[in-house]
Amino acid sequence: MNRINRPIIAVYIMTNSRNGTLYTGVTRDLVRRTYEHRNSLVKGFTSRYKCKKLVWYEVHELVMNAVAREKHIKDFERIWKVNLIETMNPEWRDLYDELF
């Protein structure tokens, strides 16, 4: 929760390997959602392509801003998404442990 007790919303990118398959999502609980992806608890794209590595995220206070950003990122070409990741995380580290 932030200083005014609103949940913080995150837009995030998961992958299966450096320069691998990318998945962009939005969530109110990044730790829980990343855990679900890492453990294939939700059937779908990330479990099918084994996208278990959190490589990028961005925090928003308003759901509408986060959803708009997610849609915007999904519309980008792959090279732009790779550049976005490498700006924050040039080594493509799994950022999950850094969330704590």
KEVEXSE-407384 format. One line per 8 residues: their letters; for each residue x, y, z of N, C-alpha, C. Coordinates in steps of 0.001 Angstrom, whole numbers. Layout:
BEGIN
a = X Y Z X Y Z X Y Z | ...
end
This chain:
BEGIN
mnrinrpi = 836 -1182 0 0 0 0 885 1250 0 | 437 2260 -667 1188 3506 -670 709 4409 473 | 1203 5630 504 952 6524 1628 -514 6884 1831 | -1350 6709 836 -2767 7025 1009 -3622 5753 977 | -2993 4640 1279 -3671 3355 1430 -4425 2859 200 | -3911 3169 -968 -4440 2586 -2193 -3484 1492 -2627 | -4006 400 -3180 -3086 -632 -3664 -2235 -84 -4798 | -1044 -582 -4895 -153 -199 -5992 -327 -1236 -7097
iavyimtn = -499 -762 -8294 -722 -1618 -9455 596 -1713 -10226 | 899 -2895 -10739 2142 -3069 -11494 1849 -3594 -12893 | 2562 -3052 -13853 2633 -3590 -15202 3957 -4336 -15227 | 3982 -5514 -15827 5196 -6333 -15736 5421 -7134 -17012 | 6667 -7577 -17175 7019 -8452 -18297 7714 -9685 -17732 | 7226 -10846 -18164 7814 -12133 -17824 8446 -12709 -19090 | 9444 -13580 -18915 10060 -14254 -20051 10484 -15655 -19650 | 10839 -16458 -20649 11359 -17792 -20377 12879 -17836 -20462
srngtlyt = 13486 -16835 -21077 14943 -16749 -21175 15326 -15393 -21758 | 16595 -15066 -21680 17059 -13816 -22288 16674 -13817 -23756 | 16043 -12754 -24191 15573 -12612 -25572 14582 -13700 -25975 | 13924 -14311 -24990 12945 -15364 -25274 11545 -14802 -25453 | 10569 -15645 -25217 9165 -15266 -25309 8841 -14250 -24227 | 8090 -13204 -24578 7735 -12156 -23630 6240 -12168 -23361 | 5892 -11950 -22096 4493 -11822 -21690 4355 -10537 -20887 | 3391 -9708 -21254 3126 -8463 -20539 1802 -8590 -19810
gvtrdlvr = 1791 -8193 -18537 572 -8279 -17747 435 -7104 -16798 | -677 -7077 -16070 -936 -6052 -15066 -1547 -6754 -13852 | -1204 -6292 -12648 -1691 -6936 -11429 -1703 -5960 -10259 | -2537 -6249 -9276 -2552 -5490 -8021 -1561 -6075 -7014 | -1063 -7270 -7273 -157 -7940 -6338 954 -8618 -7135 | 2023 -7898 -7379 3104 -8389 -8232 3790 -9611 -7644 | 3990 -9646 -6342 4642 -10804 -5718 3797 -12057 -5935 | 2502 -11972 -5612 1622 -13129 -5776 1530 -13562 -7231
rtyehrns = 1349 -12596 -8129 1166 -12934 -9546 2429 -13552 -10135 | 3583 -13010 -9774 4838 -13587 -10259 5011 -15012 -9738 | 4662 -15220 -8466 4722 -16561 -7881 3838 -17524 -8681 | 2643 -17077 -9025 1737 -17919 -9810 2348 -18275 -11167 | 2952 -17299 -11834 3599 -17580 -13124 4770 -18542 -12944 | 5592 -18293 -11948 6789 -19122 -11724 6439 -20577 -11446 | 5294 -20800 -10839 4898 -22149 -10449 3793 -22724 -11337 | 3541 -22085 -12474 2541 -22532 -13455 1184 -22822 -12807
lvkgftsr = 782 -21948 -11882 -487 -22135 -11185 -1674 -21647 -12006 | -1410 -20841 -13019 -2464 -20334 -13883 -2211 -20882 -15281 | -3167 -21616 -15791 -3021 -22182 -17132 -3176 -21077 -18169 | -2369 -21144 -19192 -2452 -20147 -20249 -1091 -19900 -20870 | -915 -18703 -21387 279 -18344 -22153 1572 -18574 -21371 | 1633 -18046 -20142 2903 -18127 -19402 3245 -19556 -19007 | 2259 -20373 -18687 2577 -21768 -18360 2933 -22547 -19633 | 2258 -22245 -20730 2544 -22934 -21997 3960 -22647 -22485
ykckklvw = 4389 -21379 -22373 5706 -20988 -22881 6767 -20892 -21781 | 6410 -21318 -20577 7337 -21360 -19438 7961 -19994 -19125 | 7134 -18958 -19162 7573 -17596 -18824 7540 -17458 -17302 | 8661 -17728 -16673 8732 -17780 -15213 9661 -16726 -14619 | 10235 -15908 -15460 11252 -14955 -15026 10717 -13524 -15156 | 10616 -12810 -14037 10197 -11408 -14037 11397 -10555 -14422 | 11312 -9870 -15573 12468 -9104 -16046 12233 -7597 -16089 | 10982 -7180 -15918 10684 -5738 -15942 9361 -5505 -15246
yevhelvm = 9266 -4379 -14535 7974 -3955 -13995 7982 -2461 -13782 | 6777 -1923 -13672 6578 -494 -13483 5360 -340 -12573 | 5442 548 -11598 4396 720 -10601 3509 1914 -10959 | 2202 1735 -10746 1208 2781 -10977 275 2847 -9775 | -273 4004 -9517 -1243 4139 -8434 -2673 3935 -8917 | -2933 4208 -10172 -4291 4108 -10710 -4402 2936 -11685 | -5452 2145 -11506 -5675 991 -12371 -5778 1415 -13829 | -6518 2489 -14093 -6708 2900 -15486 -5385 3263 -16155
navarekh = -4460 3842 -15420 -3143 4161 -15987 -2344 2896 -16261 | -2413 1940 -15334 -1678 685 -15508 -2219 -109 -16689 | -3517 -194 -16810 -4126 -936 -17920 -3799 -266 -19258 | -3837 1056 -19281 -3479 1777 -20515 -2019 1524 -20876 | -1151 1522 -19885 280 1263 -20132 491 -163 -20625 | -201 -1129 -20018 -96 -2523 -20464 -497 -2646 -21931 | -1611 -2057 -22295 -2072 -2116 -23690 -1083 -1443 -24625 | -528 -330 -24178 461 393 -24975 1687 -478 -25227
ikdferiw = 2179 -1116 -24171 3360 -1988 -24304 3052 -3164 -25227 | 1876 -3755 -25084 1512 -4896 -25933 1474 -4513 -27408 | 1201 -3253 -27699 1164 -2789 -29087 2556 -2540 -29676 | 3569 -2432 -28813 4922 -2148 -29289 5531 -3342 -30008 | 6439 -3033 -30907 7216 -4091 -31544 8160 -4711 -30523 | 8576 -5924 -30785 9430 -6665 -29866 10705 -5901 -29509 | 11362 -5281 -30476 12622 -4585 -30211 12427 -3478 -29174 | 11289 -2813 -29198 11018 -1764 -28213 10880 -2372 -26829
kvnlietm = 10204 -3534 -26723 10055 -4212 -25436 11412 -4663 -24901 | 12250 -5179 -25776 13601 -5596 -25364 14371 -4389 -24848 | 14286 -3262 -25529 14960 -2042 -25069 14411 -1572 -23726 | 13110 -1685 -23542 12485 -1320 -22268 13056 -2181 -21138 | 13131 -3480 -21365 13695 -4396 -20364 15145 -4039 -20090 | 15939 -3872 -21138 17380 -3668 -20960 17708 -2320 -20337 | 16802 -1353 -20416 17018 -74 -19736 16976 -266 -18223 | 16046 -1071 -17751 15905 -1333 -16316 16774 -2489 -15850
npewrdly = 16959 -3473 -16714 17551 -4744 -16316 18434 -5290 -17436 | 19599 -4676 -17665 20432 -5059 -18816 20906 -6515 -18791 | 20981 -7124 -17624 21425 -8523 -17523 20270 -9507 -17607 | 19038 -9014 -17709 17840 -9853 -17732 17766 -10726 -16475 | 18130 -10135 -15327 18032 -10855 -14051 16571 -11138 -13737 | 16328 -12181 -12970 14985 -12430 -12452 14792 -11491 -11272 | 13873 -10554 -11391 13663 -9517 -10377 12763 -9966 -9224 | 12265 -11167 -9272 11319 -11640 -8264 11888 -11511 -6844
delf = 13092 -11972 -6624 13682 -11911 -5263 13902 -10482 -4798 | 14049 -9553 -5724 14270 -8154 -5348 12983 -7454 -4920 | 11850 -8094 -5071 10581 -7499 -4695 10397 -7471 -3166 | 11172 -8299 -2457 10985 -8419 -1010 11780 -7410 -255
end
